[in-house]
Amino acid sequence: MASLTGKSIRKLFLHDKPFMLLQAINDSNGRVYAAMVSKKIDCSYAYIVKLIKLMNSLGLLIVDDSNHKKTVMITQKGKKLLKLISEIK
Protein backbone atom coordinates (compact mmCIF):
# COMPACT_ATOMS: atom_id res chain seq x y z
CA MET A 1 0.00 0.00 0.00
CA ALA A 2 1.28 3.46 -0.80
CA SER A 3 2.59 5.51 2.09
CA LEU A 4 0.62 8.53 3.17
CA THR A 5 1.93 12.03 3.56
CA GLY A 6 0.95 14.30 6.43
CA LYS A 7 -1.48 16.09 4.14
CA SER A 8 -3.27 12.90 3.10
CA ILE A 9 -3.49 11.69 6.72
CA ARG A 10 -5.17 14.97 7.66
CA LYS A 11 -7.51 14.60 4.70
CA LEU A 12 -8.43 11.08 5.84
CA PHE A 13 -9.35 12.16 9.35
CA LEU A 14 -11.28 15.27 8.37
CA HIS A 15 -14.12 12.91 7.46
CA ASP A 16 -16.58 11.62 10.07
CA LYS A 17 -16.57 7.92 9.19
CA PRO A 18 -12.87 7.20 9.94
CA PHE A 19 -13.26 8.88 13.33
CA MET A 20 -16.51 7.00 13.97
CA LEU A 21 -14.79 3.73 13.00
CA LEU A 22 -12.01 4.23 15.55
CA GLN A 23 -14.52 5.29 18.18
CA ALA A 24 -16.81 2.30 17.55
CA ILE A 25 -13.92 -0.15 17.83
CA ASN A 26 -12.57 1.55 20.94
CA ASP A 27 -16.00 1.60 22.65
CA SER A 28 -16.89 -2.01 21.84
CA ASN A 29 -16.69 -4.80 24.38
CA GLY A 30 -15.57 -8.15 23.10
CA ARG A 31 -14.76 -9.08 19.53
CA VAL A 32 -15.26 -6.48 16.80
CA TYR A 33 -16.04 -7.43 13.21
CA ALA A 34 -16.16 -5.15 10.19
CA ALA A 35 -19.82 -5.98 9.57
CA MET A 36 -20.72 -4.94 13.13
CA VAL A 37 -18.96 -1.61 12.75
CA SER A 38 -20.54 -1.08 9.34
CA LYS A 39 -24.03 -1.40 10.83
CA LYS A 40 -23.20 0.58 13.95
CA ILE A 41 -21.98 3.68 12.07
CA ASP A 42 -24.31 3.26 9.07
CA CYS A 43 -21.62 2.90 6.45
CA SER A 44 -21.05 0.43 3.62
CA TYR A 45 -19.17 -2.74 4.47
CA ALA A 46 -16.79 -2.25 1.53
CA TYR A 47 -15.80 1.23 2.74
CA ILE A 48 -15.27 -0.02 6.31
CA VAL A 49 -13.01 -2.84 5.08
CA LYS A 50 -11.03 -0.31 3.02
CA LEU A 51 -10.62 1.97 6.06
CA ILE A 52 -9.63 -0.95 8.28
CA LYS A 53 -6.92 -2.00 5.83
CA LEU A 54 -5.61 1.55 5.61
CA MET A 55 -5.64 2.07 9.38
CA ASN A 56 -3.96 -1.30 9.85
CA SER A 57 -1.13 -0.21 7.54
CA LEU A 58 -0.79 3.00 9.58
CA GLY A 59 -0.53 1.05 12.83
CA LEU A 60 -3.84 2.32 14.21
CA LEU A 61 -5.66 -1.01 14.12
CA ILE A 62 -4.69 -4.66 14.35
CA VAL A 63 -6.54 -7.21 12.26
CA ASP A 64 -6.55 -10.69 13.77
CA ASP A 65 -7.33 -13.31 11.14
CA SER A 66 -6.29 -16.36 13.17
CA ASN A 67 -9.94 -17.41 13.58
CA HIS A 68 -12.49 -18.09 10.88
CA LYS A 69 -13.65 -14.46 11.01
CA LYS A 70 -11.35 -11.47 11.13
CA THR A 71 -11.53 -9.35 14.26
CA VAL A 72 -10.30 -5.79 14.63
CA MET A 73 -8.63 -4.17 17.65
CA ILE A 74 -7.42 -0.63 18.21
CA THR A 75 -3.74 -0.07 19.01
CA GLN A 76 -2.28 2.37 21.54
CA LYS A 77 -1.38 4.62 18.63
CA GLY A 78 -5.01 4.47 17.48
CA LYS A 79 -6.23 5.32 20.98
CA LYS A 80 -3.90 8.32 21.16
CA LEU A 81 -5.12 9.59 17.79
CA LEU A 82 -8.75 9.06 18.81
CA LYS A 83 -8.17 11.06 21.99
CA LEU A 84 -6.56 13.93 20.06
CA ILE A 85 -9.37 14.02 17.49
CA SER A 86 -11.98 13.86 20.27
CA GLU A 87 -10.47 16.94 21.87
CA ILE A 88 -10.85 18.83 18.57
CA LYS A 89 -14.52 17.97 18.05
N, C-alpha and C positions, 0 to 999 in steps of 0.2 A: 504494500500500500504506500502511496506517495506520502512523504512527510509534509507536515503542515507548518506554515509560517505563523508568526504571532498574529498577523492580520487575519488569516483564515480561521485560527482558533477563536478569536474574538467574534468573527462572523458566525461561527457555529453556535456559540453560546448567547448570541443576541436573540435567538429564537426561543420560544417558550417550550417546545417539545423536548429538546435536549435537557433542559433544566428539570422539567417535569419527570423525565426518564430517570435521572439521577436521584431525584427526590423520592420517587415511587420505590426504587430499589432500596434506597437507604431506610425508608420507613416501613418496609415489609418485614414481617416476621416469618421465618422459615424459608423454604426454597422459593426462588423467584424465576419464573419462566417468561420468555419474550411475549408469549400470547397473553399472559396475565397482565403484563405491563401495558400491552397494546390496548386491552379492554379498559384498564384502569384510567389511562390518560386519553382515551378516545382518539387513537391514532392507528394508522394502518400497520399491520404486522410487518410488511416488507420494509417500511421506513424504520420501524423499531429495530429490526434485525440489522439494517444498515448502520444505524446509530450505535448499536451495541458493538458491532465489529470495529467501527471507528474509535469508539471510546476504549475498547480493549487494546487497540494498537497504541493509544496515547497513555496507557497505564492507569486509566480511571476505573475500569471494570475488569473483572476476571470472569472468563467463561469456563465453566467446568463441564466438560463433555465426557466425563468418565462413566456416567450412567447412561441409560437409554435416552433420556431427555437432557438437553443442555440447561444448566442453571447459570444464573448471573449473580455476581456479588460485587459490591462496591469496594474499591481499595481505599487505603488511607489518603492517597493523593486525590481520589474522587471525592472523599468526604471533605477534605480541605477546600477543594474547588467549590463544592456545594455550599459550604459555609460562607465563603467569600461572595458567591453570587447571591445567596440569601440576604446578606447584609446590604447589597445594592438595591434589591427589590423593595 
